[in-house]
């Protein structure tokens, strides 16, 4: 009797975990993979927010890098050019998950979130993608491997 109760408990627990993970993964991914231009648009929005208020004003570019250390992500480098002098400066390095549209600052190894970015992610992937679990260490959709 005791063994059957334990087996029943284990079966129910496993079933609940399977249903929960299936439900989470169904809601957590873009229906169609994110295109590189969409990922670049997310990074441009991040860079615009980060350089807001920087003086003197300049221009920046977001370039997809050829070195992508993690196949789950597109990798980008943002370069700034200021009108006050020659040359350019690296503004940041970013990775965008191809399936979830999550954006990571790979220099600081931090996931980036703010309302305008979330709206654009929802536009590309649907509203469920922004409700991903915050506990990235236990999730399959964690930070890029270069973090």
mmCIF file of the C-alpha atoms, coordinates in Angstrom:
data_MODEL
# 
_entry.id   MODEL 
# 
loop_
_atom_site.group_PDB 
_atom_site.id 
_atom_site.type_symbol 
_atom_site.label_atom_id 
_atom_site.label_alt_id 
_atom_site.label_comp_id 
_atom_site.label_asym_id 
_atom_site.label_entity_id 
_atom_site.label_seq_id 
_atom_site.pdbx_PDB_ins_code 
_atom_site.Cartn_x 
_atom_site.Cartn_y 
_atom_site.Cartn_z 
_atom_site.occupancy 
_atom_site.B_iso_or_equiv 
_atom_site.pdbx_formal_charge 
_atom_site.auth_seq_id 
_atom_site.auth_comp_id 
_atom_site.auth_asym_id 
_atom_site.auth_atom_id 
_atom_site.pdbx_PDB_model_num 
ATOM 1   C CA . UNK A 1 1   ? 0.000  0.000  0.000   1.00 0.00 ? 1   UNK A CA 1 
ATOM 2   C CA . UNK A 1 2   ? 2.794  2.404  0.923   1.00 0.00 ? 2   UNK A CA 1 
ATOM 3   C CA . UNK A 1 3   ? 4.694  1.721  -2.329  1.00 0.00 ? 3   UNK A CA 1 
ATOM 4   C CA . UNK A 1 4   ? 1.614  2.397  -4.442  1.00 0.00 ? 4   UNK A CA 1 
ATOM 5   C CA . UNK A 1 5   ? 1.035  5.722  -2.662  1.00 0.00 ? 5   UNK A CA 1 
ATOM 6   C CA . UNK A 1 6   ? 4.616  6.733  -3.278  1.00 0.00 ? 6   UNK A CA 1 
ATOM 7   C CA . UNK A 1 7   ? 4.372  5.705  -6.941  1.00 0.00 ? 7   UNK A CA 1 
ATOM 8   C CA . UNK A 1 8   ? 1.133  7.645  -7.335  1.00 0.00 ? 8   UNK A CA 1 
ATOM 9   C CA . UNK A 1 9   ? 2.732  10.711 -5.722  1.00 0.00 ? 9   UNK A CA 1 
ATOM 10  C CA . UNK A 1 10  ? 5.743  10.496 -8.061  1.00 0.00 ? 10  UNK A CA 1 
ATOM 11  C CA . UNK A 1 11  ? 3.560  10.058 -11.150 1.00 0.00 ? 11  UNK A CA 1 
ATOM 12  C CA . UNK A 1 12  ? 1.391  13.056 -10.191 1.00 0.00 ? 12  UNK A CA 1 
ATOM 13  C CA . UNK A 1 13  ? 4.446  15.207 -9.448  1.00 0.00 ? 13  UNK A CA 1 
ATOM 14  C CA . UNK A 1 14  ? 6.099  14.298 -12.747 1.00 0.00 ? 14  UNK A CA 1 
ATOM 15  C CA . UNK A 1 15  ? 2.860  14.965 -14.640 1.00 0.00 ? 15  UNK A CA 1 
ATOM 16  C CA . UNK A 1 16  ? 2.456  18.382 -13.021 1.00 0.00 ? 16  UNK A CA 1 
ATOM 17  C CA . UNK A 1 17  ? 6.055  19.288 -13.835 1.00 0.00 ? 17  UNK A CA 1 
ATOM 18  C CA . UNK A 1 18  ? 5.621  18.171 -17.436 1.00 0.00 ? 18  UNK A CA 1 
ATOM 19  C CA . UNK A 1 19  ? 2.409  20.162 -17.860 1.00 0.00 ? 19  UNK A CA 1 
ATOM 20  C CA . UNK A 1 20  ? 4.022  23.238 -16.291 1.00 0.00 ? 20  UNK A CA 1 
ATOM 21  C CA . UNK A 1 21  ? 7.149  23.043 -18.461 1.00 0.00 ? 21  UNK A CA 1 
ATOM 22  C CA . UNK A 1 22  ? 5.113  22.396 -21.621 1.00 0.00 ? 22  UNK A CA 1 
ATOM 23  C CA . UNK A 1 23  ? 2.862  25.346 -20.822 1.00 0.00 ? 23  UNK A CA 1 
ATOM 24  C CA . UNK A 1 24  ? 5.855  27.601 -20.075 1.00 0.00 ? 24  UNK A CA 1 
ATOM 25  C CA . UNK A 1 25  ? 7.749  26.625 -23.204 1.00 0.00 ? 25  UNK A CA 1 
ATOM 26  C CA . UNK A 1 26  ? 4.668  27.058 -25.366 1.00 0.00 ? 26  UNK A CA 1 
ATOM 27  C CA . UNK A 1 27  ? 4.287  30.590 -24.074 1.00 0.00 ? 27  UNK A CA 1 
ATOM 28  C CA . UNK A 1 28  ? 7.963  31.492 -23.960 1.00 0.00 ? 28  UNK A CA 1 
ATOM 29  C CA . UNK A 1 29  ? 9.030  31.359 -27.579 1.00 0.00 ? 29  UNK A CA 1 
ATOM 30  C CA . UNK A 1 30  ? 8.391  33.360 -30.705 1.00 0.00 ? 30  UNK A CA 1 
ATOM 31  C CA . UNK A 1 31  ? 6.062  31.499 -33.015 1.00 0.00 ? 31  UNK A CA 1 
ATOM 32  C CA . UNK A 1 32  ? 8.579  32.101 -35.791 1.00 0.00 ? 32  UNK A CA 1 
ATOM 33  C CA . UNK A 1 33  ? 12.261 32.614 -35.056 1.00 0.00 ? 33  UNK A CA 1 
ATOM 34  C CA . UNK A 1 34  ? 13.383 36.204 -34.680 1.00 0.00 ? 34  UNK A CA 1 
ATOM 35  C CA . UNK A 1 35  ? 14.935 37.653 -37.822 1.00 0.00 ? 35  UNK A CA 1 
ATOM 36  C CA . UNK A 1 36  ? 18.373 39.356 -37.615 1.00 0.00 ? 36  UNK A CA 1 
ATOM 37  C CA . UNK A 1 37  ? 16.877 42.753 -38.553 1.00 0.00 ? 37  UNK A CA 1 
ATOM 38  C CA . UNK A 1 38  ? 14.323 42.435 -35.744 1.00 0.00 ? 38  UNK A CA 1 
ATOM 39  C CA . UNK A 1 39  ? 17.066 41.521 -33.260 1.00 0.00 ? 39  UNK A CA 1 
ATOM 40  C CA . UNK A 1 40  ? 19.096 44.533 -34.467 1.00 0.00 ? 40  UNK A CA 1 
ATOM 41  C CA . UNK A 1 41  ? 16.060 46.786 -33.930 1.00 0.00 ? 41  UNK A CA 1 
ATOM 42  C CA . UNK A 1 42  ? 15.837 45.586 -30.312 1.00 0.00 ? 42  UNK A CA 1 
ATOM 43  C CA . UNK A 1 43  ? 19.527 46.387 -29.780 1.00 0.00 ? 43  UNK A CA 1 
ATOM 44  C CA . UNK A 1 44  ? 19.134 49.831 -31.419 1.00 0.00 ? 44  UNK A CA 1 
ATOM 45  C CA . UNK A 1 45  ? 16.341 50.607 -28.974 1.00 0.00 ? 45  UNK A CA 1 
ATOM 46  C CA . UNK A 1 46  ? 18.596 49.579 -26.061 1.00 0.00 ? 46  UNK A CA 1 
ATOM 47  C CA . UNK A 1 47  ? 21.476 51.739 -27.319 1.00 0.00 ? 47  UNK A CA 1 
ATOM 48  C CA . UNK A 1 48  ? 19.219 54.775 -27.854 1.00 0.00 ? 48  UNK A CA 1 
ATOM 49  C CA . UNK A 1 49  ? 18.101 54.459 -24.243 1.00 0.00 ? 49  UNK A CA 1 
ATOM 50  C CA . UNK A 1 50  ? 21.649 54.028 -22.960 1.00 0.00 ? 50  UNK A CA 1 
ATOM 51  C CA . UNK A 1 51  ? 23.123 57.034 -24.755 1.00 0.00 ? 51  UNK A CA 1 
ATOM 52  C CA . UNK A 1 52  ? 20.191 59.335 -23.990 1.00 0.00 ? 52  UNK A CA 1 
ATOM 53  C CA . UNK A 1 53  ? 21.611 62.457 -22.441 1.00 0.00 ? 53  UNK A CA 1 
ATOM 54  C CA . UNK A 1 54  ? 25.185 61.813 -23.602 1.00 0.00 ? 54  UNK A CA 1 
ATOM 55  C CA . UNK A 1 55  ? 26.937 64.980 -24.782 1.00 0.00 ? 55  UNK A CA 1 
ATOM 56  C CA . UNK A 1 56  ? 28.058 65.749 -27.424 1.00 0.00 ? 56  UNK A CA 1 
ATOM 57  C CA . UNK A 1 57  ? 25.509 64.112 -29.679 1.00 0.00 ? 57  UNK A CA 1 
ATOM 58  C CA . UNK A 1 58  ? 26.756 61.663 -32.233 1.00 0.00 ? 58  UNK A CA 1 
ATOM 59  C CA . UNK A 1 59  ? 25.671 58.721 -34.315 1.00 0.00 ? 59  UNK A CA 1 
ATOM 60  C CA . UNK A 1 60  ? 25.860 55.016 -33.681 1.00 0.00 ? 60  UNK A CA 1 
ATOM 61  C CA . UNK A 1 61  ? 25.628 51.797 -35.595 1.00 0.00 ? 61  UNK A CA 1 
ATOM 62  C CA . UNK A 1 62  ? 24.570 48.332 -34.561 1.00 0.00 ? 62  UNK A CA 1 
ATOM 63  C CA . UNK A 1 63  ? 26.461 45.643 -36.431 1.00 0.00 ? 63  UNK A CA 1 
ATOM 64  C CA . UNK A 1 64  ? 25.836 41.907 -36.321 1.00 0.00 ? 64  UNK A CA 1 
ATOM 65  C CA . UNK A 1 65  ? 29.094 40.196 -35.446 1.00 0.00 ? 65  UNK A CA 1 
ATOM 66  C CA . UNK A 1 66  ? 30.356 37.223 -37.399 1.00 0.00 ? 66  UNK A CA 1 
ATOM 67  C CA . UNK A 1 67  ? 31.488 35.560 -34.172 1.00 0.00 ? 67  UNK A CA 1 
ATOM 68  C CA . UNK A 1 68  ? 28.416 34.151 -32.441 1.00 0.00 ? 68  UNK A CA 1 
ATOM 69  C CA . UNK A 1 69  ? 29.649 32.026 -29.534 1.00 0.00 ? 69  UNK A CA 1 
ATOM 70  C CA . UNK A 1 70  ? 26.159 30.735 -28.714 1.00 0.00 ? 70  UNK A CA 1 
ATOM 71  C CA . UNK A 1 71  ? 23.920 29.431 -31.513 1.00 0.00 ? 71  UNK A CA 1 
ATOM 72  C CA . UNK A 1 72  ? 20.801 30.462 -29.567 1.00 0.00 ? 72  UNK A CA 1 
ATOM 73  C CA . UNK A 1 73  ? 21.712 34.133 -29.935 1.00 0.00 ? 73  UNK A CA 1 
ATOM 74  C CA . UNK A 1 74  ? 22.450 36.795 -32.493 1.00 0.00 ? 74  UNK A CA 1 
ATOM 75  C CA . UNK A 1 75  ? 25.473 38.852 -31.400 1.00 0.00 ? 75  UNK A CA 1 
ATOM 76  C CA . UNK A 1 76  ? 25.839 42.588 -32.011 1.00 0.00 ? 76  UNK A CA 1 
ATOM 77  C CA . UNK A 1 77  ? 28.358 45.331 -31.392 1.00 0.00 ? 77  UNK A CA 1 
ATOM 78  C CA . UNK A 1 78  ? 27.228 48.943 -31.064 1.00 0.00 ? 78  UNK A CA 1 
ATOM 79  C CA . UNK A 1 79  ? 29.710 51.592 -32.218 1.00 0.00 ? 79  UNK A CA 1 
ATOM 80  C CA . UNK A 1 80  ? 29.398 55.310 -31.567 1.00 0.00 ? 80  UNK A CA 1 
ATOM 81  C CA . UNK A 1 81  ? 30.824 58.133 -33.660 1.00 0.00 ? 81  UNK A CA 1 
ATOM 82  C CA . UNK A 1 82  ? 30.888 61.596 -32.140 1.00 0.00 ? 82  UNK A CA 1 
ATOM 83  C CA . UNK A 1 83  ? 30.984 64.824 -34.122 1.00 0.00 ? 83  UNK A CA 1 
ATOM 84  C CA . UNK A 1 84  ? 33.637 66.313 -31.850 1.00 0.00 ? 84  UNK A CA 1 
ATOM 85  C CA . UNK A 1 85  ? 36.547 64.112 -32.867 1.00 0.00 ? 85  UNK A CA 1 
ATOM 86  C CA . UNK A 1 86  ? 37.862 61.351 -35.068 1.00 0.00 ? 86  UNK A CA 1 
ATOM 87  C CA . UNK A 1 87  ? 37.298 57.679 -34.542 1.00 0.00 ? 87  UNK A CA 1 
ATOM 88  C CA . UNK A 1 88  ? 34.622 55.605 -32.938 1.00 0.00 ? 88  UNK A CA 1 
ATOM 89  C CA . UNK A 1 89  ? 34.038 53.900 -29.623 1.00 0.00 ? 89  UNK A CA 1 
ATOM 90  C CA . UNK A 1 90  ? 32.410 50.628 -28.684 1.00 0.00 ? 90  UNK A CA 1 
ATOM 91  C CA . UNK A 1 91  ? 29.166 51.423 -26.891 1.00 0.00 ? 91  UNK A CA 1 
ATOM 92  C CA . UNK A 1 92  ? 28.418 47.855 -25.978 1.00 0.00 ? 92  UNK A CA 1 
ATOM 93  C CA . UNK A 1 93  ? 28.123 44.216 -26.939 1.00 0.00 ? 93  UNK A CA 1 
ATOM 94  C CA . UNK A 1 94  ? 24.732 42.575 -26.960 1.00 0.00 ? 94  UNK A CA 1 
ATOM 95  C CA . UNK A 1 95  ? 23.147 39.195 -27.583 1.00 0.00 ? 95  UNK A CA 1 
ATOM 96  C CA . UNK A 1 96  ? 19.525 38.629 -28.579 1.00 0.00 ? 96  UNK A CA 1 
ATOM 97  C CA . UNK A 1 97  ? 17.920 35.231 -28.165 1.00 0.00 ? 97  UNK A CA 1 
ATOM 98  C CA . UNK A 1 98  ? 16.619 34.040 -31.541 1.00 0.00 ? 98  UNK A CA 1 
ATOM 99  C CA . UNK A 1 99  ? 13.582 32.330 -29.999 1.00 0.00 ? 99  UNK A CA 1 
ATOM 100 C CA . UNK A 1 100 ? 12.578 34.561 -27.095 1.00 0.00 ? 100 UNK A CA 1 
ATOM 101 C CA . UNK A 1 101 ? 13.830 38.039 -28.121 1.00 0.00 ? 101 UNK A CA 1 
ATOM 102 C CA . UNK A 1 102 ? 15.488 38.519 -24.730 1.00 0.00 ? 102 UNK A CA 1 
ATOM 103 C CA . UNK A 1 103 ? 18.321 41.050 -24.909 1.00 0.00 ? 103 UNK A CA 1 
ATOM 104 C CA . UNK A 1 104 ? 21.523 40.650 -22.917 1.00 0.00 ? 104 UNK A CA 1 
ATOM 105 C CA . UNK A 1 105 ? 24.330 43.119 -22.348 1.00 0.00 ? 105 UNK A CA 1 
ATOM 106 C CA . UNK A 1 106 ? 27.192 40.657 -22.735 1.00 0.00 ? 106 UNK A CA 1 
ATOM 107 C CA . UNK A 1 107 ? 29.728 43.028 -21.202 1.00 0.00 ? 107 UNK A CA 1 
ATOM 108 C CA . UNK A 1 108 ? 27.815 43.216 -17.910 1.00 0.00 ? 108 UNK A CA 1 
ATOM 109 C CA . UNK A 1 109 ? 26.075 39.839 -18.363 1.00 0.00 ? 109 UNK A CA 1 
ATOM 110 C CA . UNK A 1 110 ? 22.733 41.404 -17.543 1.00 0.00 ? 110 UNK A CA 1 
ATOM 111 C CA . UNK A 1 111 ? 19.354 40.880 -19.135 1.00 0.00 ? 111 UNK A CA 1 
ATOM 112 C CA . UNK A 1 112 ? 17.940 44.196 -20.307 1.00 0.00 ? 112 UNK A CA 1 
ATOM 113 C CA . UNK A 1 113 ? 14.286 45.046 -19.703 1.00 0.00 ? 113 UNK A CA 1 
ATOM 114 C CA . UNK A 1 114 ? 12.342 48.278 -19.888 1.00 0.00 ? 114 UNK A CA 1 
ATOM 115 C CA . UNK A 1 115 ? 8.766  49.036 -21.002 1.00 0.00 ? 115 UNK A CA 1 
ATOM 116 C CA . UNK A 1 116 ? 9.476  50.204 -24.558 1.00 0.00 ? 116 UNK A CA 1 
ATOM 117 C CA . UNK A 1 117 ? 11.733 47.191 -25.203 1.00 0.00 ? 117 UNK A CA 1 
ATOM 118 C CA . UNK A 1 118 ? 9.104  44.819 -23.821 1.00 0.00 ? 118 UNK A CA 1 
ATOM 119 C CA . UNK A 1 119 ? 6.488  46.332 -26.169 1.00 0.00 ? 119 UNK A CA 1 
ATOM 120 C CA . UNK A 1 120 ? 8.768  45.748 -29.171 1.00 0.00 ? 120 UNK A CA 1 
ATOM 121 C CA . UNK A 1 121 ? 9.526  42.176 -28.033 1.00 0.00 ? 121 UNK A CA 1 
ATOM 122 C CA . UNK A 1 122 ? 5.777  41.572 -27.726 1.00 0.00 ? 122 UNK A CA 1 
ATOM 123 C CA . UNK A 1 123 ? 5.270  43.033 -31.209 1.00 0.00 ? 123 UNK A CA 1 
ATOM 124 C CA . UNK A 1 124 ? 7.776  40.568 -32.689 1.00 0.00 ? 124 UNK A CA 1 
ATOM 125 C CA . UNK A 1 125 ? 6.945  37.500 -30.589 1.00 0.00 ? 125 UNK A CA 1 
ATOM 126 C CA . UNK A 1 126 ? 3.599  37.956 -28.876 1.00 0.00 ? 126 UNK A CA 1 
ATOM 127 C CA . UNK A 1 127 ? 2.772  39.049 -25.347 1.00 0.00 ? 127 UNK A CA 1 
ATOM 128 C CA . UNK A 1 128 ? 3.660  35.746 -23.659 1.00 0.00 ? 128 UNK A CA 1 
ATOM 129 C CA . UNK A 1 129 ? 7.368  35.982 -24.494 1.00 0.00 ? 129 UNK A CA 1 
ATOM 130 C CA . UNK A 1 130 ? 7.951  38.779 -21.975 1.00 0.00 ? 130 UNK A CA 1 
ATOM 131 C CA . UNK A 1 131 ? 6.640  36.673 -19.089 1.00 0.00 ? 131 UNK A CA 1 
ATOM 132 C CA . UNK A 1 132 ? 9.685  34.413 -18.992 1.00 0.00 ? 132 UNK A CA 1 
ATOM 133 C CA . UNK A 1 133 ? 10.872 33.182 -15.621 1.00 0.00 ? 133 UNK A CA 1 
ATOM 134 C CA . UNK A 1 134 ? 13.424 35.487 -13.998 1.00 0.00 ? 134 UNK A CA 1 
ATOM 135 C CA . UNK A 1 135 ? 15.424 32.563 -12.599 1.00 0.00 ? 135 UNK A CA 1 
ATOM 136 C CA . UNK A 1 136 ? 17.697 32.163 -15.616 1.00 0.00 ? 136 UNK A CA 1 
ATOM 137 C CA . UNK A 1 137 ? 20.140 29.794 -13.943 1.00 0.00 ? 137 UNK A CA 1 
ATOM 138 C CA . UNK A 1 138 ? 17.539 27.031 -13.964 1.00 0.00 ? 138 UNK A CA 1 
ATOM 139 C CA . UNK A 1 139 ? 15.998 27.843 -17.323 1.00 0.00 ? 139 UNK A CA 1 
ATOM 140 C CA . UNK A 1 140 ? 16.961 26.495 -20.731 1.00 0.00 ? 140 UNK A CA 1 
ATOM 141 C CA . UNK A 1 141 ? 16.677 30.065 -21.977 1.00 0.00 ? 141 UNK A CA 1 
ATOM 142 C CA . UNK A 1 142 ? 19.515 31.384 -19.856 1.00 0.00 ? 142 UNK A CA 1 
ATOM 143 C CA . UNK A 1 143 ? 22.183 33.932 -20.635 1.00 0.00 ? 143 UNK A CA 1 
ATOM 144 C CA . UNK A 1 144 ? 24.519 33.477 -23.596 1.00 0.00 ? 144 UNK A CA 1 
ATOM 145 C CA . UNK A 1 145 ? 27.537 31.272 -23.056 1.00 0.00 ? 145 UNK A CA 1 
ATOM 146 C CA . UNK A 1 146 ? 29.881 34.272 -23.337 1.00 0.00 ? 146 UNK A CA 1 
ATOM 147 C CA . UNK A 1 147 ? 28.513 35.608 -20.039 1.00 0.00 ? 147 UNK A CA 1 
# 
